[in-house]
């Protein structure tokens, strides 16, 4: 079992490009069904990302392919990234 706080410390990497997407800033949980629905990452918008912190990238849980010791591998194909 892994804690949400441990997930937030891991780098999220797109398996298609090898690009680092950042770290998880939030986790969406369905309390009625007791499962994680998705993760939220900061979305880079260029050089002025510091001024656009409210822009986020949502990834459904199904896009996560592997959770390793240091990284989380995701497949961005089919998601709006």
mmCIF file of the N, C-alpha and C atoms, coordinates in Angstrom:
data_MODEL
# 
_entry.id   MODEL 
# 
loop_
_atom_site.group_PDB 
_atom_site.id 
_atom_site.type_symbol 
_atom_site.label_atom_id 
_atom_site.label_alt_id 
_atom_site.label_comp_id 
_atom_site.label_asym_id 
_atom_site.label_entity_id 
_atom_site.label_seq_id 
_atom_site.pdbx_PDB_ins_code 
_atom_site.Cartn_x 
_atom_site.Cartn_y 
_atom_site.Cartn_z 
_atom_site.occupancy 
_atom_site.B_iso_or_equiv 
_atom_site.pdbx_formal_charge 
_atom_site.auth_seq_id 
_atom_site.auth_comp_id 
_atom_site.auth_asym_id 
_atom_site.auth_atom_id 
_atom_site.pdbx_PDB_model_num 
ATOM 1   N N  . UNK A 1 1  ? 0.841   -1.175 0.000   1.00 0.00 ? 1  UNK A N  1 
ATOM 2   C CA . UNK A 1 1  ? 0.000   0.000  0.000   1.00 0.00 ? 1  UNK A CA 1 
ATOM 3   C C  . UNK A 1 1  ? 0.889   1.243  0.000   1.00 0.00 ? 1  UNK A C  1 
ATOM 4   N N  . UNK A 1 2  ? 0.445   2.261  -0.698  1.00 0.00 ? 2  UNK A N  1 
ATOM 5   C CA . UNK A 1 2  ? 1.207   3.496  -0.795  1.00 0.00 ? 2  UNK A CA 1 
ATOM 6   C C  . UNK A 1 2  ? 0.348   4.657  -0.289  1.00 0.00 ? 2  UNK A C  1 
ATOM 7   N N  . UNK A 1 3  ? 0.987   5.573  0.399   1.00 0.00 ? 3  UNK A N  1 
ATOM 8   C CA . UNK A 1 3  ? 0.288   6.738  0.944   1.00 0.00 ? 3  UNK A CA 1 
ATOM 9   C C  . UNK A 1 3  ? 0.238   7.853  -0.099  1.00 0.00 ? 3  UNK A C  1 
ATOM 10  N N  . UNK A 1 4  ? -0.786  8.686  -0.016  1.00 0.00 ? 4  UNK A N  1 
ATOM 11  C CA . UNK A 1 4  ? -0.927  9.823  -0.930  1.00 0.00 ? 4  UNK A CA 1 
ATOM 12  C C  . UNK A 1 4  ? 0.280   10.751 -0.812  1.00 0.00 ? 4  UNK A C  1 
ATOM 13  N N  . UNK A 1 5  ? 0.791   10.916 0.397   1.00 0.00 ? 5  UNK A N  1 
ATOM 14  C CA . UNK A 1 5  ? 1.948   11.798 0.587   1.00 0.00 ? 5  UNK A CA 1 
ATOM 15  C C  . UNK A 1 5  ? 3.183   11.255 -0.131  1.00 0.00 ? 5  UNK A C  1 
ATOM 16  N N  . UNK A 1 6  ? 3.296   9.935  -0.255  1.00 0.00 ? 6  UNK A N  1 
ATOM 17  C CA . UNK A 1 6  ? 4.413   9.344  -0.981  1.00 0.00 ? 6  UNK A CA 1 
ATOM 18  C C  . UNK A 1 6  ? 4.264   9.550  -2.489  1.00 0.00 ? 6  UNK A C  1 
ATOM 19  N N  . UNK A 1 7  ? 3.029   9.518  -2.988  1.00 0.00 ? 7  UNK A N  1 
ATOM 20  C CA . UNK A 1 7  ? 2.786   9.765  -4.403  1.00 0.00 ? 7  UNK A CA 1 
ATOM 21  C C  . UNK A 1 7  ? 3.191   11.180 -4.791  1.00 0.00 ? 7  UNK A C  1 
ATOM 22  N N  . UNK A 1 8  ? 2.940   12.132 -3.916  1.00 0.00 ? 8  UNK A N  1 
ATOM 23  C CA . UNK A 1 8  ? 3.224   13.534 -4.218  1.00 0.00 ? 8  UNK A CA 1 
ATOM 24  C C  . UNK A 1 8  ? 4.723   13.810 -4.348  1.00 0.00 ? 8  UNK A C  1 
ATOM 25  N N  . UNK A 1 9  ? 5.553   12.961 -3.772  1.00 0.00 ? 9  UNK A N  1 
ATOM 26  C CA . UNK A 1 9  ? 7.005   13.154 -3.825  1.00 0.00 ? 9  UNK A CA 1 
ATOM 27  C C  . UNK A 1 9  ? 7.646   12.588 -5.097  1.00 0.00 ? 9  UNK A C  1 
ATOM 28  N N  . UNK A 1 10 ? 6.895   11.820 -5.877  1.00 0.00 ? 10 UNK A N  1 
ATOM 29  C CA . UNK A 1 10 ? 7.445   11.170 -7.066  1.00 0.00 ? 10 UNK A CA 1 
ATOM 30  C C  . UNK A 1 10 ? 7.273   12.061 -8.298  1.00 0.00 ? 10 UNK A C  1 
ATOM 31  N N  . UNK A 1 11 ? 8.265   12.018 -9.193  1.00 0.00 ? 11 UNK A N  1 
ATOM 32  C CA . UNK A 1 11 ? 8.162   12.716 -10.464 1.00 0.00 ? 11 UNK A CA 1 
ATOM 33  C C  . UNK A 1 11 ? 7.214   11.944 -11.376 1.00 0.00 ? 11 UNK A C  1 
ATOM 34  N N  . UNK A 1 12 ? 6.389   12.659 -12.127 1.00 0.00 ? 12 UNK A N  1 
ATOM 35  C CA . UNK A 1 12 ? 5.482   12.041 -13.089 1.00 0.00 ? 12 UNK A CA 1 
ATOM 36  C C  . UNK A 1 12 ? 6.098   12.210 -14.474 1.00 0.00 ? 12 UNK A C  1 
ATOM 37  N N  . UNK A 1 13 ? 6.274   11.075 -15.188 1.00 0.00 ? 13 UNK A N  1 
ATOM 38  C CA . UNK A 1 13 ? 6.945   11.041 -16.482 1.00 0.00 ? 13 UNK A CA 1 
ATOM 39  C C  . UNK A 1 13 ? 6.002   10.461 -17.537 1.00 0.00 ? 13 UNK A C  1 
ATOM 40  N N  . UNK A 1 14 ? 5.932   11.109 -18.708 1.00 0.00 ? 14 UNK A N  1 
ATOM 41  C CA . UNK A 1 14 ? 5.159   10.599 -19.842 1.00 0.00 ? 14 UNK A CA 1 
ATOM 42  C C  . UNK A 1 14 ? 5.974   9.517  -20.534 1.00 0.00 ? 14 UNK A C  1 
ATOM 43  N N  . UNK A 1 15 ? 5.429   8.306  -20.660 1.00 0.00 ? 15 UNK A N  1 
ATOM 44  C CA . UNK A 1 15 ? 6.167   7.195  -21.261 1.00 0.00 ? 15 UNK A CA 1 
ATOM 45  C C  . UNK A 1 15 ? 6.371   7.369  -22.758 1.00 0.00 ? 15 UNK A C  1 
ATOM 46  N N  . UNK A 1 16 ? 5.581   8.216  -23.403 1.00 0.00 ? 16 UNK A N  1 
ATOM 47  C CA . UNK A 1 16 ? 5.694   8.406  -24.849 1.00 0.00 ? 16 UNK A CA 1 
ATOM 48  C C  . UNK A 1 16 ? 6.823   9.351  -25.224 1.00 0.00 ? 16 UNK A C  1 
ATOM 49  N N  . UNK A 1 17 ? 7.062   10.358 -24.400 1.00 0.00 ? 17 UNK A N  1 
ATOM 50  C CA . UNK A 1 17 ? 8.076   11.365 -24.729 1.00 0.00 ? 17 UNK A CA 1 
ATOM 51  C C  . UNK A 1 17 ? 9.254   11.369 -23.765 1.00 0.00 ? 17 UNK A C  1 
ATOM 52  N N  . UNK A 1 18 ? 9.097   10.758 -22.605 1.00 0.00 ? 18 UNK A N  1 
ATOM 53  C CA . UNK A 1 18 ? 10.134  10.794 -21.578 1.00 0.00 ? 18 UNK A CA 1 
ATOM 54  C C  . UNK A 1 18 ? 10.162  12.118 -20.832 1.00 0.00 ? 18 UNK A C  1 
ATOM 55  N N  . UNK A 1 19 ? 9.203   12.989 -21.119 1.00 0.00 ? 19 UNK A N  1 
ATOM 56  C CA . UNK A 1 19 ? 9.150   14.326 -20.520 1.00 0.00 ? 19 UNK A CA 1 
ATOM 57  C C  . UNK A 1 19 ? 8.649   14.274 -19.075 1.00 0.00 ? 19 UNK A C  1 
ATOM 58  N N  . UNK A 1 20 ? 9.332   14.999 -18.218 1.00 0.00 ? 20 UNK A N  1 
ATOM 59  C CA . UNK A 1 20 ? 8.896   15.132 -16.829 1.00 0.00 ? 20 UNK A CA 1 
ATOM 60  C C  . UNK A 1 20 ? 7.731   16.117 -16.795 1.00 0.00 ? 20 UNK A C  1 
ATOM 61  N N  . UNK A 1 21 ? 6.615   15.683 -16.218 1.00 0.00 ? 21 UNK A N  1 
ATOM 62  C CA . UNK A 1 21 ? 5.413   16.513 -16.167 1.00 0.00 ? 21 UNK A CA 1 
ATOM 63  C C  . UNK A 1 21 ? 5.289   17.283 -14.862 1.00 0.00 ? 21 UNK A C  1 
ATOM 64  N N  . UNK A 1 22 ? 6.027   16.879 -13.857 1.00 0.00 ? 22 UNK A N  1 
ATOM 65  C CA . UNK A 1 22 ? 5.963   17.549 -12.554 1.00 0.00 ? 22 UNK A CA 1 
ATOM 66  C C  . UNK A 1 22 ? 5.609   16.567 -11.459 1.00 0.00 ? 22 UNK A C  1 
ATOM 67  N N  . UNK A 1 23 ? 5.112   17.104 -10.368 1.00 0.00 ? 23 UNK A N  1 
ATOM 68  C CA . UNK A 1 23 ? 4.707   16.289 -9.228  1.00 0.00 ? 23 UNK A CA 1 
ATOM 69  C C  . UNK A 1 23 ? 3.209   16.458 -8.991  1.00 0.00 ? 23 UNK A C  1 
ATOM 70  N N  . UNK A 1 24 ? 2.607   15.442 -8.432  1.00 0.00 ? 24 UNK A N  1 
ATOM 71  C CA . UNK A 1 24 ? 1.174   15.473 -8.144  1.00 0.00 ? 24 UNK A CA 1 
ATOM 72  C C  . UNK A 1 24 ? 0.887   16.584 -7.142  1.00 0.00 ? 24 UNK A C  1 
ATOM 73  N N  . UNK A 1 25 ? -0.116  17.419 -7.462  1.00 0.00 ? 25 UNK A N  1 
ATOM 74  C CA . UNK A 1 25 ? -0.520  18.469 -6.520  1.00 0.00 ? 25 UNK A CA 1 
ATOM 75  C C  . UNK A 1 25 ? -1.844  18.146 -5.850  1.00 0.00 ? 25 UNK A C  1 
ATOM 76  N N  . UNK A 1 26 ? -2.599  17.184 -6.426  1.00 0.00 ? 26 UNK A N  1 
ATOM 77  C CA . UNK A 1 26 ? -3.873  16.799 -5.822  1.00 0.00 ? 26 UNK A CA 1 
ATOM 78  C C  . UNK A 1 26 ? -4.262  15.423 -6.332  1.00 0.00 ? 26 UNK A C  1 
ATOM 79  N N  . UNK A 1 27 ? -5.092  14.738 -5.573  1.00 0.00 ? 27 UNK A N  1 
ATOM 80  C CA . UNK A 1 27 ? -5.586  13.413 -5.941  1.00 0.00 ? 27 UNK A CA 1 
ATOM 81  C C  . UNK A 1 27 ? -7.100  13.440 -5.822  1.00 0.00 ? 27 UNK A C  1 
ATOM 82  N N  . UNK A 1 28 ? -7.788  12.987 -6.876  1.00 0.00 ? 28 UNK A N  1 
ATOM 83  C CA . UNK A 1 28 ? -9.247  12.940 -6.851  1.00 0.00 ? 28 UNK A CA 1 
ATOM 84  C C  . UNK A 1 28 ? -9.692  11.549 -6.412  1.00 0.00 ? 28 UNK A C  1 
ATOM 85  N N  . UNK A 1 29 ? -10.493 11.504 -5.342  1.00 0.00 ? 29 UNK A N  1 
ATOM 86  C CA . UNK A 1 29 ? -10.934 10.239 -4.772  1.00 0.00 ? 29 UNK A CA 1 
ATOM 87  C C  . UNK A 1 29 ? -12.460 10.171 -4.811  1.00 0.00 ? 29 UNK A C  1 
ATOM 88  N N  . UNK A 1 30 ? -12.986 9.043  -5.249  1.00 0.00 ? 30 UNK A N  1 
ATOM 89  C CA . UNK A 1 30 ? -14.422 8.784  -5.215  1.00 0.00 ? 30 UNK A CA 1 
ATOM 90  C C  . UNK A 1 30 ? -14.713 8.096  -3.887  1.00 0.00 ? 30 UNK A C  1 
ATOM 91  N N  . UNK A 1 31 ? -15.259 8.843  -2.943  1.00 0.00 ? 31 UNK A N  1 
ATOM 92  C CA . UNK A 1 31 ? -15.502 8.299  -1.600  1.00 0.00 ? 31 UNK A CA 1 
ATOM 93  C C  . UNK A 1 31 ? -16.608 7.257  -1.587  1.00 0.00 ? 31 UNK A C  1 
ATOM 94  N N  . UNK A 1 32 ? -17.580 7.386  -2.469  1.00 0.00 ? 32 UNK A N  1 
ATOM 95  C CA . UNK A 1 32 ? -18.674 6.411  -2.516  1.00 0.00 ? 32 UNK A CA 1 
ATOM 96  C C  . UNK A 1 32 ? -18.187 5.036  -2.941  1.00 0.00 ? 32 UNK A C  1 
ATOM 97  N N  . UNK A 1 33 ? -17.266 5.010  -3.897  1.00 0.00 ? 33 UNK A N  1 
ATOM 98  C CA . UNK A 1 33 ? -16.747 3.735  -4.392  1.00 0.00 ? 33 UNK A CA 1 
ATOM 99  C C  . UNK A 1 33 ? -15.432 3.343  -3.736  1.00 0.00 ? 33 UNK A C  1 
ATOM 100 N N  . UNK A 1 34 ? -14.814 4.277  -3.006  1.00 0.00 ? 34 UNK A N  1 
ATOM 101 C CA . UNK A 1 34 ? -13.561 3.990  -2.312  1.00 0.00 ? 34 UNK A CA 1 
ATOM 102 C C  . UNK A 1 34 ? -12.381 3.771  -3.237  1.00 0.00 ? 34 UNK A C  1 
ATOM 103 N N  . UNK A 1 35 ? -12.287 4.596  -4.299  1.00 0.00 ? 35 UNK A N  1 
ATOM 104 C CA . UNK A 1 35 ? -11.160 4.425  -5.221  1.00 0.00 ? 35 UNK A CA 1 
ATOM 105 C C  . UNK A 1 35 ? -10.673 5.775  -5.733  1.00 0.00 ? 35 UNK A C  1 
ATOM 106 N N  . UNK A 1 36 ? -9.432  5.768  -6.201  1.00 0.00 ? 36 UNK A N  1 
ATOM 107 C CA . UNK A 1 36 ? -8.831  6.969  -6.755  1.00 0.00 ? 36 UNK A CA 1 
ATOM 108 C C  . UNK A 1 36 ? -9.318  7.111  -8.202  1.00 0.00 ? 36 UNK A C  1 
ATOM 109 N N  . UNK A 1 37 ? -9.807  8.297  -8.546  1.00 0.00 ? 37 UNK A N  1 
ATOM 110 C CA . UNK A 1 37 ? -10.304 8.572  -9.901  1.00 0.00 ? 37 UNK A CA 1 
ATOM 111 C C  . UNK A 1 37 ? -9.215  9.144  -10.795 1.00 0.00 ? 37 UNK A C  1 
ATOM 112 N N  . UNK A 1 38 ? -8.330  9.984  -10.231 1.00 0.00 ? 38 UNK A N  1 
ATOM 113 C CA . UNK A 1 38 ? -7.304  10.599 -11.050 1.00 0.00 ? 38 UNK A CA 1 
ATOM 114 C C  . UNK A 1 38 ? -6.340  11.426 -10.228 1.00 0.00 ? 38 UNK A C  1 
ATOM 115 N N  . UNK A 1 39 ? -5.377  12.004 -10.931 1.00 0.00 ? 39 UNK A N  1 
ATOM 116 C CA . UNK A 1 39 ? -4.378  12.850 -10.290 1.00 0.00 ? 39 UNK A CA 1 
ATOM 117 C C  . UNK A 1 39 ? -4.355  14.205 -10.985 1.00 0.00 ? 39 UNK A C  1 
ATOM 118 N N  . UNK A 1 40 ? -3.897  15.212 -10.274 1.00 0.00 ? 40 UNK A N  1 
ATOM 119 C CA . UNK A 1 40 ? -3.807  16.560 -10.817 1.00 0.00 ? 40 UNK A CA 1 
ATOM 120 C C  . UNK A 1 40 ? -2.355  17.013 -10.748 1.00 0.00 ? 40 UNK A C  1 
ATOM 121 N N  . UNK A 1 41 ? -1.873  17.541 -11.883 1.00 0.00 ? 41 UNK A N  1 
ATOM 122 C CA . UNK A 1 41 ? -0.507  18.041 -11.988 1.00 0.00 ? 41 UNK A CA 1 
ATOM 123 C C  . UNK A 1 41 ? -0.553  19.510 -12.372 1.00 0.00 ? 41 UNK A C  1 
ATOM 124 N N  . UNK A 1 42 ? 0.499   20.263 -12.043 1.00 0.00 ? 42 UNK A N  1 
ATOM 125 C CA . UNK A 1 42 ? 0.566   21.626 -12.571 1.00 0.00 ? 42 UNK A CA 1 
ATOM 126 C C  . UNK A 1 42 ? 0.861   21.541 -14.065 1.00 0.00 ? 42 UNK A C  1 
ATOM 127 N N  . UNK A 1 43 ? 0.175   22.325 -14.863 1.00 0.00 ? 43 UNK A N  1 
ATOM 128 C CA . UNK A 1 43 ? 0.403   22.307 -16.315 1.00 0.00 ? 43 UNK A CA 1 
ATOM 129 C C  . UNK A 1 43 ? 1.303   23.468 -16.683 1.00 0.00 ? 43 UNK A C  1 
ATOM 130 N N  . UNK A 1 44 ? 2.412   23.141 -17.328 1.00 0.00 ? 44 UNK A N  1 
ATOM 131 C CA . UNK A 1 44 ? 3.340   24.197 -17.735 1.00 0.00 ? 44 UNK A CA 1 
ATOM 132 C C  . UNK A 1 44 ? 2.749   24.971 -18.895 1.00 0.00 ? 44 UNK A C  1 
ATOM 133 N N  . UNK A 1 45 ? 2.826   26.288 -18.790 1.00 0.00 ? 45 UNK A N  1 
ATOM 134 C CA . UNK A 1 45 ? 2.284   27.147 -19.841 1.00 0.00 ? 45 UNK A CA 1 
ATOM 135 C C  . UNK A 1 45 ? 3.358   28.048 -20.427 1.00 0.00 ? 45 UNK A C  1 
ATOM 136 N N  . UNK A 1 46 ? 4.607   27.625 -20.334 1.00 0.00 ? 46 UNK A N  1 
ATOM 137 C CA . UNK A 1 46 ? 5.687   28.426 -20.894 1.00 0.00 ? 46 UNK A CA 1 
ATOM 138 C C  . UNK A 1 46 ? 6.553   29.027 -19.801 1.00 0.00 ? 46 UNK A C  1 
ATOM 139 N N  . UNK A 1 47 ? 7.237   30.095 -20.149 1.00 0.00 ? 47 UNK A N  1 
ATOM 140 C CA . UNK A 1 47 ? 8.166   30.727 -19.220 1.00 0.00 ? 47 UNK A CA 1 
ATOM 141 C C  . UNK A 1 47 ? 7.480   31.348 -18.014 1.00 0.00 ? 47 UNK A C  1 
ATOM 142 N N  . UNK A 1 48 ? 6.218   31.711 -18.173 1.00 0.00 ? 48 UNK A N  1 
ATOM 143 C CA . UNK A 1 48 ? 5.537   32.431 -17.104 1.00 0.00 ? 48 UNK A CA 1 
ATOM 144 C C  . UNK A 1 48 ? 4.633   31.523 -16.275 1.00 0.00 ? 48 UNK A C  1 
ATOM 145 N N  . UNK A 1 49 ? 5.040   30.286 -16.100 1.00 0.00 ? 49 UNK A N  1 
ATOM 146 C CA . UNK A 1 49 ? 4.278   29.322 -15.310 1.00 0.00 ? 49 UNK A CA 1 
ATOM 147 C C  . UNK A 1 49 ? 4.067   29.827 -13.882 1.00 0.00 ? 49 UNK A C  1 
ATOM 148 N N  . UNK A 1 50 ? 5.022   30.551 -13.359 1.00 0.00 ? 50 UNK A N  1 
ATOM 149 C CA . UNK A 1 50 ? 4.933   31.039 -11.981 1.00 0.00 ? 50 UNK A CA 1 
ATOM 150 C C  . UNK A 1 50 ? 3.716   31.952 -11.795 1.00 0.00 ? 50 UNK A C  1 
ATOM 151 N N  . UNK A 1 51 ? 3.290   32.619 -12.875 1.00 0.00 ? 51 UNK A N  1 
ATOM 152 C CA . UNK A 1 51 ? 2.139   33.512 -12.794 1.00 0.00 ? 51 UNK A CA 1 
ATOM 153 C C  . UNK A 1 51 ? 0.816   32.797 -13.074 1.00 0.00 ? 51 UNK A C  1 
ATOM 154 N N  . UNK A 1 52 ? 0.877   31.548 -13.510 1.00 0.00 ? 52 UNK A N  1 
ATOM 155 C CA . UNK A 1 52 ? -0.321  30.797 -13.880 1.00 0.00 ? 52 UNK A CA 1 
ATOM 156 C C  . UNK A 1 52 ? -0.461  29.522 -13.053 1.00 0.00 ? 52 UNK A C  1 
ATOM 157 N N  . UNK A 1 53 ? -0.297  29.605 -11.774 1.00 0.00 ? 53 UNK A N  1 
ATOM 158 C CA . UNK A 1 53 ? -0.320  28.417 -10.926 1.00 0.00 ? 53 UNK A CA 1 
ATOM 159 C C  . UNK A 1 53 ? -1.679  27.734 -10.893 1.00 0.00 ? 53 UNK A C  1 
ATOM 160 N N  . UNK A 1 54 ? -2.747  28.437 -11.286 1.00 0.00 ? 54 UNK A N  1 
ATOM 161 C CA . UNK A 1 54 ? -4.073  27.852 -11.240 1.00 0.00 ? 54 UNK A CA 1 
ATOM 162 C C  . UNK A 1 54 ? -4.356  26.938 -12.428 1.00 0.00 ? 54 UNK A C  1 
ATOM 163 N N  . UNK A 1 55 ? -3.457  26.875 -13.415 1.00 0.00 ? 55 UNK A N  1 
ATOM 164 C CA . UNK A 1 55 ? -3.639  26.016 -14.578 1.00 0.00 ? 55 UNK A CA 1 
ATOM 165 C C  . UNK A 1 55 ? -3.172  24.615 -14.198 1.00 0.00 ? 55 UNK A C  1 
ATOM 166 N N  . UNK A 1 56 ? -4.085  23.625 -14.376 1.00 0.00 ? 56 UNK A N  1 
ATOM 167 C CA . UNK A 1 56 ? -3.784  22.271 -13.937 1.00 0.00 ? 56 UNK A CA 1 
ATOM 168 C C  . UNK A 1 56 ? -4.038  21.262 -15.045 1.00 0.00 ? 56 UNK A C  1 
ATOM 169 N N  . UNK A 1 57 ? -3.388  20.125 -14.933 1.00 0.00 ? 57 UNK A N  1 
ATOM 170 C CA . UNK A 1 57 ? -3.557  19.010 -15.859 1.00 0.00 ? 57 UNK A CA 1 
ATOM 171 C C  . UNK A 1 57 ? -4.156  17.849 -15.071 1.00 0.00 ? 57 UNK A C  1 
ATOM 172 N N  . UNK A 1 58 ? -5.339  17.384 -15.484 1.00 0.00 ? 58 UNK A N  1 
ATOM 173 C CA . UNK A 1 58 ? -5.986  16.242 -14.830 1.00 0.00 ? 58 UNK A CA 1 
ATOM 174 C C  . UNK A 1 58 ? -5.697  14.986 -15.633 1.00 0.00 ? 58 UNK A C  1 
ATOM 175 N N  . UNK A 1 59 ? -5.247  13.944 -14.953 1.00 0.00 ? 59 UNK A N  1 
ATOM 176 C CA . UNK A 1 59 ? -5.008  12.652 -15.587 1.00 0.00 ? 59 UNK A CA 1 
ATOM 177 C C  . UNK A 1 59 ? -5.862  11.592 -14.900 1.00 0.00 ? 59 UNK A C  1 
ATOM 178 N N  . UNK A 1 60 ? -6.682  10.869 -15.652 1.00 0.00 ? 60 UNK A N  1 
ATOM 179 C CA . UNK A 1 60 ? -7.455  9.782  -15.043 1.00 0.00 ? 60 UNK A CA 1 
ATOM 180 C C  . UNK A 1 60 ? -6.519  8.677  -14.554 1.00 0.00 ? 60 UNK A C  1 
ATOM 181 N N  . UNK A 1 61 ? -6.944  7.962  -13.533 1.00 0.00 ? 61 UNK A N  1 
ATOM 182 C CA . UNK A 1 61 ? -6.126  6.915  -12.929 1.00 0.00 ? 61 UNK A CA 1 
ATOM 183 C C  . UNK A 1 61 ? -5.683  5.882  -13.966 1.00 0.00 ? 61 UNK A C  1 
ATOM 184 N N  . UNK A 1 62 ? -6.512  5.646  -14.979 1.00 0.00 ? 62 UNK A N  1 
ATOM 185 C CA . UNK A 1 62 ? -6.200  4.654  -16.003 1.00 0.00 ? 62 UNK A CA 1 
ATOM 186 C C  . UNK A 1 62 ? -4.960  5.037  -16.820 1.00 0.00 ? 62 UNK A C  1 
ATOM 187 N N  . UNK A 1 63 ? -4.590  6.316  -16.830 1.00 0.00 ? 63 UNK A N  1 
ATOM 188 C CA . UNK A 1 63 ? -3.413  6.734  -17.591 1.00 0.00 ? 63 UNK A CA 1 
ATOM 189 C C  . UNK A 1 63 ? -2.110  6.399  -16.865 1.00 0.00 ? 63 UNK A C  1 
ATOM 190 N N  . UNK A 1 64 ? -2.194  6.044  -15.591 1.00 0.00 ? 64 UNK A N  1 
ATOM 191 C CA . UNK A 1 64 ? -1.000  5.644  -14.835 1.00 0.00 ? 64 UNK A CA 1 
ATOM 192 C C  . UNK A 1 64 ? -0.654  4.210  -15.201 1.00 0.00 ? 64 UNK A C  1 
ATOM 193 N N  . UNK A 1 65 ? 0.568   4.019  -15.686 1.00 0.00 ? 65 UNK A N  1 
ATOM 194 C CA . UNK A 1 65 ? 1.003   2.687  -16.130 1.00 0.00 ? 65 UNK A CA 1 
ATOM 195 C C  . UNK A 1 65 ? 1.876   1.973  -15.111 1.00 0.00 ? 65 UNK A C  1 
ATOM 196 N N  . UNK A 1 66 ? 2.660   2.729  -14.349 1.00 0.00 ? 66 UNK A N  1 
ATOM 197 C CA . UNK A 1 66 ? 3.558   2.103  -13.367 1.00 0.00 ? 66 UNK A CA 1 
ATOM 198 C C  . UNK A 1 66 ? 3.926   3.113  -12.298 1.00 0.00 ? 66 UNK A C  1 
ATOM 199 N N  . UNK A 1 67 ? 3.887   2.679  -11.056 1.00 0.00 ? 67 UNK A N  1 
ATOM 200 C CA . UNK A 1 67 ? 4.360   3.500  -9.944  1.00 0.00 ? 67 UNK A CA 1 
ATOM 201 C C  . UNK A 1 67 ? 5.618   2.840  -9.421  1.00 0.00 ? 67 UNK A C  1 
ATOM 202 N N  . UNK A 1 68 ? 6.736   3.531  -9.595  1.00 0.00 ? 68 UNK A N  1 
ATOM 203 C CA . UNK A 1 68 ? 8.020   2.993  -9.173  1.00 0.00 ? 68 UNK A CA 1 
ATOM 204 C C  . UNK A 1 68 ? 8.492   3.630  -7.880  1.00 0.00 ? 68 UNK A C  1 
ATOM 205 N N  . UNK A 1 69 ? 9.713   3.329  -7.511  1.00 0.00 ? 69 UNK A N  1 
ATOM 206 C CA . UNK A 1 69 ? 10.287  3.850  -6.275  1.00 0.00 ? 69 UNK A CA 1 
ATOM 207 C C  . UNK A 1 69 ? 10.485  5.362  -6.329  1.00 0.00 ? 69 UNK A C  1 
ATOM 208 N N  . UNK A 1 70 ? 10.814  5.884  -7.520  1.00 0.00 ? 70 UNK A N  1 
ATOM 209 C CA . UNK A 1 70 ? 11.111  7.310  -7.652  1.00 0.00 ? 70 UNK A CA 1 
ATOM 210 C C  . UNK A 1 70 ? 10.189  8.060  -8.598  1.00 0.00 ? 70 UNK A C  1 
ATOM 211 N N  . UNK A 1 71 ? 9.538   7.332  -9.517  1.00 0.00 ? 71 UNK A N  1 
ATOM 212 C CA . UNK A 1 71 ? 8.730   7.993  -10.544 1.00 0.00 ? 71 UNK A CA 1 
ATOM 213 C C  . UNK A 1 71 ? 7.384   7.307  -10.731 1.00 0.00 ? 71 UNK A C  1 
ATOM 214 N N  . UNK A 1 72 ? 6.479   8.046  -11.353 1.00 0.00 ? 72 UNK A N  1 
ATOM 215 C CA . UNK A 1 72 ? 5.189   7.522  -11.787 1.00 0.00 ? 72 UNK A CA 1 
ATOM 216 C C  . UNK A 1 72 ? 5.165   7.668  -13.304 1.00 0.00 ? 72 UNK A C  1 
ATOM 217 N N  . UNK A 1 73 ? 4.990   6.550  -14.011 1.00 0.00 ? 73 UNK A N  1 
ATOM 218 C CA . UNK A 1 73 ? 4.960   6.576  -15.469 1.00 0.00 ? 73 UNK A CA 1 
ATOM 219 C C  . UNK A 1 73 ? 3.514   6.652  -15.937 1.00 0.00 ? 73 UNK A C  1 
ATOM 220 N N  . UNK A 1 74 ? 3.232   7.621  -16.816 1.00 0.00 ? 74 UNK A N  1 
ATOM 221 C CA . UNK A 1 74 ? 1.867   7.815  -17.322 1.00 0.00 ? 74 UNK A CA 1 
ATOM 222 C C  . UNK A 1 74 ? 1.882   7.804  -18.840 1.00 0.00 ? 74 UNK A C  1 
ATOM 223 N N  . UNK A 1 75 ? 0.736   7.444  -19.422 1.00 0.00 ? 75 UNK A N  1 
ATOM 224 C CA . UNK A 1 75 ? 0.551   7.454  -20.867 1.00 0.00 ? 75 UNK A CA 1 
ATOM 225 C C  . UNK A 1 75 ? -0.394  8.602  -21.200 1.00 0.00 ? 75 UNK A C  1 
ATOM 226 N N  . UNK A 1 76 ? 0.130   9.657  -21.808 1.00 0.00 ? 76 UNK A N  1 
ATOM 227 C CA . UNK A 1 76 ? -0.684  10.831 -22.127 1.00 0.00 ? 76 UNK A CA 1 
ATOM 228 C C  . UNK A 1 76 ? -1.488  10.674 -23.411 1.00 0.00 ? 76 UNK A C  1 
ATOM 229 N N  . UNK A 1 77 ? -1.253  9.630  -24.167 1.00 0.00 ? 77 UNK A N  1 
ATOM 230 C CA . UNK A 1 77 ? -2.046  9.423  -25.393 1.00 0.00 ? 77 UNK A CA 1 
ATOM 231 C C  . UNK A 1 77 ? -3.512  9.282  -24.996 1.00 0.00 ? 77 UNK A C  1 
ATOM 232 N N  . UNK A 1 78 ? -4.352  10.037 -25.669 1.00 0.00 ? 78 UNK A N  1 
ATOM 233 C CA . UNK A 1 78 ? -5.786  9.960  -25.386 1.00 0.00 ? 78 UNK A CA 1 
ATOM 234 C C  . UNK A 1 78 ? -6.236  10.897 -24.292 1.00 0.00 ? 78 UNK A C  1 
ATOM 235 N N  . UNK A 1 79 ? -5.316  11.644 -23.663 1.00 0.00 ? 79 UNK A N  1 
ATOM 236 C CA . UNK A 1 79 ? -5.691  12.623 -22.663 1.00 0.00 ? 79 UNK A CA 1 
ATOM 237 C C  . UNK A 1 79 ? -5.419  14.006 -23.231 1.00 0.00 ? 79 UNK A C  1 
ATOM 238 N N  . UNK A 1 80 ? -6.080  14.998 -22.685 1.00 0.00 ? 80 UNK A N  1 
ATOM 239 C CA . UNK A 1 80 ? -5.872  16.371 -23.124 1.00 0.00 ? 80 UNK A CA 1 
ATOM 240 C C  . UNK A 1 80 ? -4.733  16.978 -22.342 1.00 0.00 ? 80 UNK A C  1 
ATOM 241 N N  . UNK A 1 81 ? -3.516  16.865 -22.863 1.00 0.00 ? 81 UNK A N  1 
ATOM 242 C CA . UNK A 1 81 ? -2.341  17.376 -22.167 1.00 0.00 ? 81 UNK A CA 1 
ATOM 243 C C  . UNK A 1 81 ? -1.723  18.538 -22.889 1.00 0.00 ? 81 UNK A C  1 
# 
